[in-house]
Amino acid sequence: MPRVVLASALTRWLDPAAAGPGEIALDAAGDTLAAALDAVFSHHPKLRGYVLDEHGGVRHHVAIFIDGTAIADKHRLDIPVAKSTEIYILQALSGG
């Protein structure tokens, strides 16, 4: 089952019982990035609006890495994932 790791800054969007200090790793069923994210959002619905925009794409201020590689297209979430895949979600920083 793919593992979704949420950076510590994202844990504020989880239910208090699920949140803790540091990163949180969640197992999420699914064979695509979209399915794995949906599995996480089904347990943590407040997180969906922070990670995805109203069109279902990844928000500009969020970065997603699959097995250490950033996704290239934030609007294409049909990326296949394997049972051993690690999906890392974090806040993207910008500015100067």
Phi, psi and omega in degrees: 000131179303150178248128178254121180252125178257127176299154186304328180294339181272348184293343178294342179270359178268162173297143184307326181293331182270338184279156178197181178289144177081191180292154176238131177250130182234136172279137184221118179293146176148152179249006173225164176301316181301316181293320179294318177296317178301322178296319178293315183294333179294332178265338183225071187298332180295334181291329183305310183294338177277324183275318184250146176274183184292347178260002179088005177269162178288132181297155182302324185271012180239139176242140177235130177244137174246116183049043174088358180246128180295141176292140185277326184238111184286357178254355180249103183251011179273025181291126179294143174229151179257173179299332182265006183289141171249125179251120183248125181243129180213166174286133175271136180259144176216169180125187184212000000 
